[in-house]
Amino acid sequence: MLLVTAALKAQTFNILDYGAKPGQKSTMAIQKAVNACHEAGGGTVVVPAGKFITGTIELKSYVHLQLQQGSILEGSLDLSDYSESFRRNGIFYCYDAEEVSVTGPGVIHARGKEFLDTTKNHVYDEFDKSVVRQGEDYMPTGQFYSDGPLKKLPKPGQTMTFYHCSNITLKDFTIKDTPSWAIRVAYSDGIHISGLSIYNNLMAPNSDGIHFTTSRNAVVSDCDIRAGDDAIIVTGFSLDEETPGYDLKAQNLRTYGNKTAYAENISVTNCQLQSRSAGIRIGYGQHPIRRCTFNNINIYESNRGIGVFAHDASDIEDLVFSNFTIQTRLHNGQWWGNGEPIHLSAISRFSGEPAGTIRRVQFNNILATSEHGILVYGQESSVLENISFTNIDLKIVSGRETLAYGGNFDLRPASPIAKQLFEHDIPAIYAQYVDNLRFNGISVSWGDDLPQFFTYALECDYVKSLQTQQLSGTANPSSGLENPFRLKNTHYLNPKP
């Protein structure tokens, strides 16, 4: 079997032999090469040096597409060149397939800027200004927001999508300027991603980096991602993302991919991340999420560092985040996030529907500088359980948007609308409705001239079994508060903070 597999991979199909021409639209020629490779039982489709313009290419089982040095696949500006499945596709689409790879040092340039109105912002009505600290002065009407997002125009879909696939390898190439998510891997099993560079327009809404949807057994390493939305994402979405609940029938109808109810077993290491939303986002979606690890990650110039969101009736559990440096700041415009280095929340995004909960999450060895505190936000109906912070060095600083956007909690998407974005004082660490919350080796410090809405080093409300060791820090010196800690409705264990 090994000899047969090696022989199949040795078969090569150069797109030039199927009619591809540098500088010209070559979608049909590339697809012919892919089809020939698949029909021959598998092999390598070679994209040589040169720029080839393309619409949607459907990848198939046992096809290994190689982007050679100097090769550029450039997205067509004609929307009719992009196929449609249940939505418009982008440059690569792969469905119900196994043993598929895209590798090599070439470039995929999706030309996302061409699908934006750079003179206008993307704005919509999603929160109640009457409950925001700044009132009507929050995102004032008629202002152009210099951090974006820019207004979306009709555009191609997600640049690379893999649905119901098994054993996917993506390695060593660069993706530039995607109009939507760069990579989506959905309902798939067995994913290896390494050495990718994803450089998106930071002003472009929804230009996520790598998004795992109800997928399992994925390894990501050594990637550099700059995204106009979340950089690395694990969700539990069903195909119908806006309807509560899920049905495994659709997954079981496919030959390949994830046959379980879980998004699980995701490992991410050695990555550089920049985002206008969250560097890492875990959550949203009807399927439960479990067993994910993140190690040796640098998140910088982002609107939020790590976000864990139980906003559907599904639980999130067994997450470990270790060895992070995080630098966040407030951004103007309609981006989710308010500068939090770490955010955990359990609140439903659907009116009348329950939220899930978050269990057994560890944060170890985190160095963070941010314009907002750490937020651990449970509810009486969705209590967070077994959350621990070990060796955390947190400094809160002021920024250019602190007065215009600060002093609020951002739980979007949440129901009711008053819980989307609302006024709240900002401790360095705030926790509510948590069962078994542990701090060990925590250092809190404050920058100069912070507004008075920055308050305590630690504030807890309705926390059961609070454990603290080596927790040091004062209240914000500008707040006038003497006590660094405020504990309400909280049962703490020795030593008392």
C-alpha positions as CSV (number, residue, x, y, z in Angstrom):
1,M,0.0,0.0,0.0
2,L,2.8,2.4,0.8
3,L,4.5,1.8,-2.6
4,V,1.2,2.4,-4.3
5,T,0.5,5.6,-2.4
6,A,4.1,6.9,-3.2
7,A,3.6,6.0,-6.9
8,L,0.3,7.9,-7.0
9,K,1.8,11.0,-5.4
10,A,4.7,10.9,-7.9
11,Q,2.2,11.5,-10.7
12,T,2.3,15.1,-11.7
13,F,-0.2,17.3,-13.5
14,N,1.2,20.7,-14.5
15,I,-1.5,23.2,-15.0
16,L,0.3,24.6,-18.1
17,D,-0.3,21.3,-19.8
18,Y,-4.0,21.8,-19.4
19,G,-4.1,25.4,-20.8
20,A,-3.3,27.7,-17.9
21,K,-1.6,30.9,-19.1
22,P,0.3,33.3,-16.9
23,G,-1.5,36.6,-16.5
24,Q,-4.8,35.2,-17.9
25,K,-7.9,33.7,-16.4
26,S,-7.1,30.0,-15.9
27,T,-9.9,28.6,-13.8
28,M,-11.0,25.9,-16.3
29,A,-7.4,24.8,-17.0
30,I,-6.6,24.4,-13.3
31,Q,-9.8,22.5,-12.8
32,K,-9.0,20.2,-15.7
33,A,-5.6,19.4,-14.1
34,V,-7.3,18.7,-10.7
35,N,-9.9,16.4,-12.4
36,A,-7.3,14.5,-14.3
37,C,-5.3,14.0,-11.1
38,H,-8.3,12.7,-9.2
39,E,-9.4,10.4,-12.0
40,A,-5.9,8.9,-12.3
41,G,-6.2,7.9,-8.6
42,G,-4.3,10.8,-7.2
43,G,-1.0,12.7,-7.6
44,T,0.4,16.3,-7.5
45,V,-1.1,19.2,-9.4
46,V,1.7,21.7,-10.0
47,V,1.2,25.4,-10.1
48,P,4.5,26.8,-11.5
49,A,6.0,30.3,-11.2
50,G,3.8,32.9,-12.7
51,K,0.5,34.7,-11.9
52,F,-2.7,32.8,-12.8
53,I,-6.1,34.4,-12.4
54,T,-8.8,32.1,-11.1
55,G,-12.3,31.7,-9.8
56,T,-13.4,28.7,-7.8
57,I,-11.4,25.5,-8.1
58,E,-12.9,22.3,-6.6
59,L,-10.3,20.1,-4.9
60,K,-10.9,16.4,-4.8
61,S,-9.7,13.3,-3.0
62,Y,-6.0,12.4,-3.3
63,V,-5.1,15.7,-5.0
64,H,-2.0,17.4,-3.7
65,L,-1.8,20.9,-5.1
66,Q,1.7,22.3,-5.0
67,L,2.3,26.0,-5.2
68,Q,5.8,26.3,-6.5
69,Q,8.2,29.2,-5.6
70,G,7.0,32.3,-7.5
71,S,3.5,31.1,-8.2
72,I,0.5,33.4,-7.5
73,L,-3.1,32.4,-7.7
74,E,-4.9,35.7,-8.0
75,G,-8.7,35.9,-7.4
76,S,-10.9,37.0,-10.3
77,L,-12.8,40.2,-9.9
78,D,-15.8,38.7,-11.8
79,L,-18.2,37.2,-9.2
80,S,-19.6,34.9,-11.9
81,D,-16.3,33.0,-11.8
82,Y,-17.0,31.8,-8.3
83,S,-19.2,28.7,-7.9
84,E,-22.0,28.3,-5.4
85,S,-22.8,25.5,-2.9
86,F,-25.1,26.6,-0.1
87,R,-23.3,30.0,-0.4
88,R,-20.9,31.6,-2.9
89,N,-17.5,30.0,-2.7
90,G,-14.0,31.5,-2.9
91,I,-10.9,30.3,-4.7
92,F,-10.8,26.7,-3.3
93,Y,-13.7,24.5,-2.4
94,C,-13.5,20.9,-1.2
95,Y,-16.5,18.8,-0.3
96,D,-16.7,15.2,1.1
97,A,-13.1,14.3,0.2
98,E,-10.1,12.7,1.8
99,E,-6.3,13.1,1.5
100,V,-6.2,16.6,0.1
101,S,-3.3,19.0,0.5
102,V,-2.2,22.4,-0.6
103,T,1.5,23.1,0.0
104,G,4.5,25.0,-1.2
105,P,5.9,28.6,-1.0
106,G,3.5,30.2,-3.4
107,V,0.8,32.9,-2.9
108,I,-2.9,33.0,-3.0
109,H,-4.0,36.6,-3.5
110,A,-7.7,37.0,-3.1
111,R,-7.9,40.8,-3.8
112,G,-10.3,41.5,-1.1
113,K,-9.8,45.3,-1.2
114,E,-11.5,45.4,-4.5
115,F,-14.7,44.3,-2.7
116,L,-14.8,47.1,-0.2
117,D,-16.0,50.7,-0.3
118,T,-13.0,52.4,1.2
119,T,-14.9,55.7,1.7
120,K,-17.5,54.3,4.1
121,N,-17.7,52.2,7.3
122,H,-19.5,49.0,7.9
123,V,-22.0,49.9,10.6
124,Y,-25.3,48.4,11.7
125,D,-27.7,48.7,14.6
126,E,-26.8,46.1,17.3
127,F,-26.7,47.8,20.7
128,D,-28.6,50.3,22.9
129,K,-26.6,53.5,23.3
130,S,-28.7,54.4,26.4
131,V,-26.9,51.7,28.5
132,V,-23.4,52.5,27.2
133,R,-21.2,54.8,29.3
134,Q,-20.7,57.4,26.5
135,G,-24.4,57.4,25.5
136,E,-25.0,59.0,22.1
137,D,-21.3,60.0,21.9
138,Y,-20.4,56.3,21.5
139,M,-19.7,55.8,17.8
140,P,-21.3,59.1,16.8
141,T,-23.3,59.1,13.6
142,G,-21.5,60.6,10.6
143,Q,-18.0,60.0,11.7
144,F,-15.5,57.9,9.7
145,Y,-13.9,55.3,12.0
146,S,-10.2,55.2,11.2
147,D,-9.9,51.6,12.5
148,G,-12.7,50.4,10.3
149,P,-14.4,48.2,9.4
150,L,-14.9,49.3,5.9
151,K,-18.3,48.9,4.1
152,K,-18.7,45.5,2.4
153,L,-19.6,45.1,-1.2
154,P,-20.8,41.9,-3.0
155,K,-17.8,39.6,-2.8
156,P,-16.5,36.1,-3.2
157,G,-16.9,33.6,-0.4
158,Q,-14.4,32.2,2.0
159,T,-11.1,31.8,0.2
160,M,-10.4,28.2,1.1
161,T,-13.3,25.9,2.4
162,F,-13.2,22.2,3.3
163,Y,-16.5,20.6,4.2
164,H,-16.8,17.0,5.5
165,C,-13.2,16.1,4.7
166,S,-10.7,13.8,6.2
167,N,-6.9,14.2,6.3
168,I,-6.2,17.7,5.1
169,T,-2.7,19.3,4.9
170,L,-2.1,23.0,4.4
171,K,1.5,24.0,4.5
172,D,4.0,26.8,3.8
173,F,2.0,29.1,1.5
174,T,0.8,32.7,1.9
175,I,-2.7,34.0,1.7
176,K,-3.2,37.7,1.1
177,D,-6.2,40.1,1.3
178,T,-9.2,37.8,1.6
179,P,-12.6,39.3,1.2
180,S,-14.1,36.9,3.8
181,W,-12.6,34.2,6.0
182,A,-9.3,33.0,4.7
183,I,-9.6,29.3,5.6
184,R,-12.7,27.4,6.9
185,V,-12.5,23.7,7.8
186,A,-16.0,22.4,8.7
187,Y,-17.2,19.1,9.9
188,S,-13.8,17.6,9.1
189,D,-11.4,15.2,10.9
190,G,-7.6,15.1,10.7
191,I,-6.2,18.5,9.8
192,H,-2.5,19.6,9.7
193,I,-1.7,23.3,9.1
194,S,1.8,24.6,9.4
195,G,4.0,27.5,8.2
196,L,1.2,29.6,6.8
197,S,1.2,33.4,6.5
198,I,-2.2,35.0,6.3
199,Y,-2.0,38.8,5.7
200,N,-5.5,40.2,5.5
201,N,-6.7,43.8,5.4
202,L,-7.2,44.9,9.0
203,M,-9.9,47.2,7.9
204,A,-12.0,44.4,6.2
205,P,-14.9,43.0,8.3
206,N,-15.2,39.2,8.5
207,S,-11.7,38.6,7.1
208,D,-10.9,35.9,9.7
209,G,-7.8,33.7,9.6
210,I,-8.3,30.0,10.2
211,H,-11.8,28.9,11.3
212,F,-12.5,25.4,12.5
213,T,-16.3,24.6,12.5
214,T,-17.3,21.4,14.4
215,S,-14.1,19.8,13.3
216,R,-11.7,17.5,15.3
217,N,-8.2,16.3,15.5
218,A,-6.4,19.4,14.1
219,V,-2.9,20.6,14.6
220,V,-1.8,24.2,13.8
221,S,1.8,25.4,14.2
222,D,4.2,28.1,13.1
223,C,1.7,30.4,11.5
224,D,1.6,34.3,11.2
225,I,-1.9,35.6,10.9
226,R,-3.1,39.2,10.6
227,A,-6.9,39.3,10.3
228,G,-9.6,42.0,10.1
229,D,-11.6,39.7,12.4
230,D,-10.7,36.7,14.6
231,A,-7.4,35.2,13.8
232,I,-7.9,31.5,15.0
233,I,-11.3,30.3,15.7
234,V,-13.0,27.1,17.0
235,T,-16.8,27.0,16.8
236,G,-19.5,24.5,17.1
237,F,-21.8,25.9,14.4
238,S,-24.3,23.7,12.5
239,L,-24.8,24.4,8.8
240,D,-27.7,26.7,9.9
241,E,-25.8,28.9,12.2
242,E,-28.8,31.0,13.4
243,T,-31.1,28.1,14.5
244,P,-30.7,26.6,18.0
245,G,-29.9,22.9,18.2
246,Y,-28.2,20.5,15.8
247,D,-28.9,17.3,13.9
248,L,-26.1,14.8,13.1
249,K,-28.0,13.4,10.0
250,A,-26.3,15.9,7.7
251,Q,-22.8,14.9,8.9
252,N,-23.6,11.2,8.7
253,L,-24.8,11.5,5.1
254,R,-21.2,12.3,4.0
255,T,-18.5,9.7,3.5
256,Y,-15.8,11.6,5.2
257,G,-15.2,14.1,8.0
258,N,-16.4,14.4,11.6
259,K,-19.1,11.9,12.6
260,T,-19.3,13.1,16.2
261,A,-21.2,15.8,17.9
262,Y,-18.1,17.6,19.1
263,A,-15.6,20.2,18.0
264,E,-12.6,18.7,19.7
265,N,-8.9,17.9,20.0
266,I,-7.5,21.2,18.5
267,S,-3.8,22.0,19.2
268,V,-2.2,25.4,18.2
269,T,1.4,26.2,18.9
270,N,4.1,28.8,18.0
271,C,1.9,31.4,16.2
272,Q,1.9,35.2,15.8
273,L,-1.6,36.7,15.8
274,Q,-3.0,40.1,15.2
275,S,-6.8,40.8,15.0
276,R,-9.4,43.5,15.0
277,S,-11.5,41.1,17.1
278,A,-10.1,38.2,19.0
279,G,-6.6,36.7,18.5
280,I,-8.1,33.4,19.5
281,R,-11.9,32.8,19.7
282,I,-13.5,29.6,21.1
283,G,-17.2,29.3,21.1
284,Y,-20.5,30.1,19.5
285,G,-22.4,27.3,17.8
286,Q,-24.8,24.5,18.7
287,H,-22.2,21.7,19.0
288,P,-20.1,21.4,22.2
289,I,-16.4,22.2,22.2
290,R,-13.8,20.3,24.2
291,R,-10.1,19.4,24.6
292,C,-8.3,22.3,22.9
293,T,-4.7,23.5,23.8
294,F,-2.8,26.6,22.8
295,N,0.8,27.1,23.6
296,N,3.5,29.7,22.9
297,I,1.4,32.3,21.2
298,N,2.0,36.0,20.7
299,I,-1.1,38.2,20.3
300,Y,-0.4,41.8,19.5
301,E,-2.2,45.0,18.5
302,S,-5.6,43.2,18.9
303,N,-9.0,44.2,20.0
304,R,-9.2,41.2,22.3
305,G,-6.7,38.5,23.2
306,I,-8.4,35.2,24.1
307,G,-12.2,34.9,24.0
308,V,-14.2,31.9,25.2
309,F,-17.9,32.3,24.5
310,A,-20.7,29.9,25.7
311,H,-23.5,31.8,23.9
312,D,-25.5,28.8,22.8
313,A,-27.0,25.8,24.6
314,S,-23.7,23.9,24.3
315,D,-20.9,23.6,26.7
316,I,-17.2,24.4,26.4
317,E,-14.7,22.4,28.5
318,D,-11.1,21.3,28.9
319,L,-9.1,24.2,27.5
320,V,-5.5,25.1,28.2
321,F,-3.8,28.3,27.3
322,S,-0.1,28.4,28.1
323,N,2.9,30.7,27.5
324,F,1.2,33.8,25.9
325,T,2.2,37.3,25.4
326,I,-0.9,39.5,24.8
327,Q,-1.1,43.2,23.9
328,T,-4.6,44.6,23.3
329,R,-6.1,48.0,22.7
330,L,-9.4,49.6,22.1
331,H,-10.3,50.2,18.5
332,N,-12.8,52.6,17.2
333,G,-15.6,51.5,14.9
334,Q,-17.9,48.5,15.1
335,W,-15.6,45.7,16.1
336,W,-16.6,43.2,18.8
337,G,-14.3,43.3,21.8
338,N,-13.3,46.1,24.2
339,G,-9.6,45.5,24.7
340,E,-9.8,42.5,27.1
341,P,-6.7,40.3,27.2
342,I,-8.9,37.4,28.3
343,H,-12.7,37.1,28.1
344,L,-14.9,34.3,29.2
345,S,-18.7,34.6,29.1
346,A,-21.8,32.5,29.2
347,I,-24.9,34.3,27.9
348,S,-27.4,33.3,25.2
349,R,-27.3,35.0,21.8
350,F,-30.9,33.8,21.2
351,S,-33.9,35.3,23.0
352,G,-35.6,32.7,25.2
353,E,-32.8,30.1,24.7
354,P,-30.5,28.9,27.5
355,A,-26.7,29.5,27.4
356,G,-24.2,26.7,27.9
357,T,-21.4,26.9,30.4
358,I,-17.6,26.8,30.5
359,R,-15.7,24.2,32.5
360,R,-12.1,23.4,33.3
361,V,-10.1,26.1,31.7
362,Q,-6.5,26.9,32.5
363,F,-4.5,30.0,31.8
364,N,-0.8,29.6,32.6
365,N,2.2,31.9,32.1
366,I,0.5,34.9,30.6
367,L,2.2,38.3,30.1
368,A,-0.4,40.9,29.2
369,T,-0.6,44.6,28.6
370,S,-4.1,45.9,27.8
371,E,-6.6,48.7,27.9
372,H,-9.2,46.6,29.6
373,G,-9.2,44.0,32.4
374,I,-9.7,40.2,32.4
375,L,-13.5,39.3,32.3
376,V,-14.9,36.1,33.6
377,Y,-18.7,36.5,33.2
378,G,-21.1,33.7,34.2
379,Q,-24.8,34.0,35.1
380,E,-27.0,32.5,37.7
381,S,-28.4,30.1,35.1
382,S,-24.9,29.4,33.5
383,V,-22.3,29.2,36.2
384,L,-18.7,28.9,35.0
385,E,-16.8,26.0,36.7
386,N,-13.2,25.3,37.6
387,I,-11.3,28.3,36.0
388,S,-7.7,28.8,37.0
389,F,-5.1,31.5,36.4
390,T,-1.4,30.7,37.2
391,N,1.5,33.1,36.7
392,I,-0.3,36.0,35.2
393,D,1.4,39.4,34.8
394,L,-1.2,42.0,33.9
395,K,-0.7,45.7,33.3
396,I,-3.7,48.0,32.5
397,V,-2.8,51.1,30.4
398,S,-4.7,54.0,28.9
399,G,-4.9,54.5,25.1
400,R,-6.2,56.9,22.5
401,E,-9.8,55.5,22.6
402,T,-10.1,54.9,26.3
403,L,-12.5,57.8,27.0
404,A,-14.5,57.4,23.8
405,Y,-14.9,53.6,24.0
406,G,-13.8,52.4,27.4
407,G,-15.7,51.7,30.6
408,N,-18.1,49.1,29.1
409,F,-18.5,45.4,29.0
410,D,-18.9,43.9,25.5
411,L,-20.7,40.5,25.4
412,R,-21.8,40.6,21.8
413,P,-23.6,38.6,20.5
414,A,-26.0,38.5,23.4
415,S,-29.7,38.7,24.2
416,P,-31.4,40.9,25.3
417,I,-29.9,43.9,23.4
418,A,-29.1,45.7,26.7
419,K,-26.5,43.0,27.4
420,Q,-24.7,43.4,24.1
421,L,-22.6,46.4,25.2
422,F,-23.2,48.2,28.5
423,E,-21.6,50.5,31.1
424,H,-19.5,48.8,33.8
425,D,-16.5,49.9,35.8
426,I,-13.3,48.0,34.9
427,P,-11.4,46.1,37.5
428,A,-8.1,44.5,36.4
429,I,-9.9,41.1,37.0
430,Y,-13.7,40.8,37.2
431,A,-15.5,37.5,37.9
432,Q,-19.1,36.7,38.5
433,Y,-21.0,33.4,38.9
434,V,-18.1,31.1,39.0
435,D,-17.7,27.9,41.0
436,N,-14.1,27.2,41.9
437,L,-12.0,30.1,40.7
438,R,-8.3,29.9,41.4
439,F,-5.5,32.5,41.2
440,N,-1.9,31.6,41.8
441,G,1.0,34.0,41.2
442,I,-0.9,37.0,39.9
443,S,0.6,40.5,39.5
444,V,-1.6,43.5,38.7
445,S,-0.2,47.0,37.8
446,W,-1.6,50.2,36.4
447,G,-0.4,52.8,33.9
448,D,-0.5,56.5,34.5
449,D,-3.6,58.8,34.3
450,L,-6.2,56.1,34.0
451,P,-9.9,57.2,34.3
452,Q,-11.7,56.5,37.6
453,F,-13.8,53.8,36.0
454,F,-10.8,51.6,36.3
455,T,-11.1,50.3,39.8
456,Y,-10.0,47.2,41.8
457,A,-7.2,44.7,41.2
458,L,-9.8,42.0,41.7
459,E,-13.6,42.2,41.9
460,C,-15.8,39.1,42.5
461,D,-19.5,38.6,42.8
462,Y,-21.3,35.3,43.4
463,V,-18.1,33.3,43.3
464,K,-18.1,30.0,45.1
465,S,-14.7,28.6,46.3
466,L,-12.3,31.4,45.5
467,Q,-8.7,30.4,46.0
468,T,-5.8,32.9,45.9
469,Q,-2.1,32.5,46.3
470,Q,0.5,35.2,45.7
471,L,-2.0,37.7,44.3
472,S,-0.5,41.2,44.4
473,G,-1.7,44.5,43.2
474,T,-3.3,47.8,44.2
475,A,-6.5,49.5,43.1
476,N,-6.1,51.9,40.2
477,P,-4.3,54.9,41.8
478,S,-6.6,57.3,40.0
479,S,-9.7,55.7,41.5
480,G,-9.4,56.9,45.0
481,L,-10.1,53.4,46.3
482,E,-8.1,52.1,49.3
483,N,-8.9,48.4,49.1
484,P,-7.5,46.6,46.1
485,F,-10.1,43.8,46.3
486,R,-13.9,43.8,46.3
487,L,-15.5,40.5,47.1
488,K,-19.3,40.3,47.2
489,N,-21.4,37.1,47.7
490,T,-18.1,35.3,47.5
491,H,-16.8,32.3,49.6
492,Y,-13.1,32.4,49.6
493,L,-10.6,29.9,51.0
494,N,-7.3,30.7,52.8
495,P,-5.2,32.6,52.2
496,K,-7.5,35.5,52.1
497,P,-6.5,38.2,49.5
